[in-house]
Amino acid sequence: MMLLLKKHKLVSILTIMAILFAFHPTMSFAATELSDISDHWAKEQIQSWVDSGYIKGYSDGTFKPDNNITRAEFMTMVNNAYGYTEKTDIDYTDVAEGSWYADAVAAAKAAGYIAGYPDNTMKPNNPITRQEAAVMVARIDALTSDEAAAGQFTDAASIPSWSKGAIGANAKAEIFNGYPDGTYKAENNILRSESVVALSKAKAYSDNHVQVTGTVTDVTTTGFKLTLSPQVNLLLPENIALTQGDDSVTVSAITTADFGATYTVEAALEEGQTYKLNLSKEGYVFDKNITVTMMTEEQRDEAAADAVNAQIEALPAVDELTVDDEDAVSDAKAAYDALTEAQKELVSSENKTKMNDAVTKIDELQSDTNQTEE
């Protein structure tokens, strides 16, 4: 009898597993060749993504390319394709702990491309719409909102304002295109095949258009320091072009001790001149030309004094100071003390008086506080 019960239990478990695999394609094992995509317009992209493990077919060997895809399935596909594995805590009322999509939702939120609804739900089993998918892709690929670009669609007037900028940005980047009749159909559910094609384009865009910002510090006559975010491995002088007006400036070296560290760019710069630095590396998009100004000693003194003047002016009026302002006053005094004598002369007399009075006021407030505690 015990053996018979165990056998029935095993059969029940296998039956439940079979049902789960049938209803959730993300949990099933796709056949090597899917039986229902041979004549489909997205056959190549679908097969490629199945082979890559980004999405899976159904246990019966089909893909069902024209079926809707749920929000949870879409998130799972995004996480697989972009390698999002880091998770954060979630407390959505409709995402049960232990559900097959709980980890996918936690990773999606950690990646920052989805936040859920105002009522603290995620609606993981709802079909995802074309506009929802476009908003997610815009966040993932850091696309610049462009409502004007959405005007190319004949149904642009019906596109909601909350998604219009993302839809336009996707269209401009040629990631999410409209239909042959010129419409976009923002509120239509996106199909499994459309999801694969759109995310294939989104990933290709991301792989070849990493947005990079740069800052320049410590400018001297022999060069400057350059910091890039995110980290980019530049190492060769050919990666940069430095110009002054219409003339190019020879860069003798660009070095860094470690990948992602601040670079030292060696070049002959003249005082009082402004240079433009163009950066290039395949797969990266630098947001703008970086301006490098080699100031004269007088200009450097003025810049240093201006910074301290602004710091002092930002302090509250002396009679409005409290003990909470101690750090701000201390920082302003330290910045002033770090100036050279020539630079201190450029700090206005009003600001010097305000700073000294502020220091005295803070000392008084601290003294009063100590006496009260005693």
Sequence and secondary structure as in RCSB ss.txt:
>XXXX:A:sequence
MMLLLKKHKLVSILTIMAILFAFHPTMSFAATELSDISDHWAKEQIQSWVDSGYIKGYSDGTFKPDNNITRAEFM
TMVNNAYGYTEKTDIDYTDVAEGSWYADAVAAAKAAGYIAGYPDNTMKPNNPITRQEAAVMVARIDALTSDEAAA
GQFTDAASIPSWSKGAIGANAKAEIFNGYPDGTYKAENNILRSESVVALSKAKAYSDNHVQVTGTVTDVTTTGFK
LTLSPQVNLLLPENIALTQGDDSVTVSAITTADFGATYTVEAALEEGQTYKLNLSKEGYVFDKNITVTMMTEEQR
DEAAADAVNAQIEALPAVDELTVDDEDAVSDAKAAYDALTEAQKELVSSENKTKMNDAVTKIDELQSDTNQTEE
>XXXX:A:secstr
 HHHHHHHHHHHHHHHHHHHHHH GGGS   SS TT TT TTHHHHHHHHHHTSS   TTS   TTSB BHHHHH
HHHHHHHT         TTS TT TTHHHHHHHHHHTS    TTS   TTSB BHHHHHHHHHHHTT    TGGG
GGSTTGGGS HHHHHHHHHHHHTTSS   TTS   TTSB BHHHHHHHHHHHHHHHHH EEEEEEEEEEETTEEE
EEEES     SGGGEEEEETTEEE EEEEE SSTTS EEEEE   TTEEEEEEE  TTEEESS EEEEE  HHHH
HHHHHHHHHHHHHTS  GGG  GGGHHHHHHHHHHHHTS HHHHTTS HHHHHHHHHHHHHHHHHHHHHHHHH 
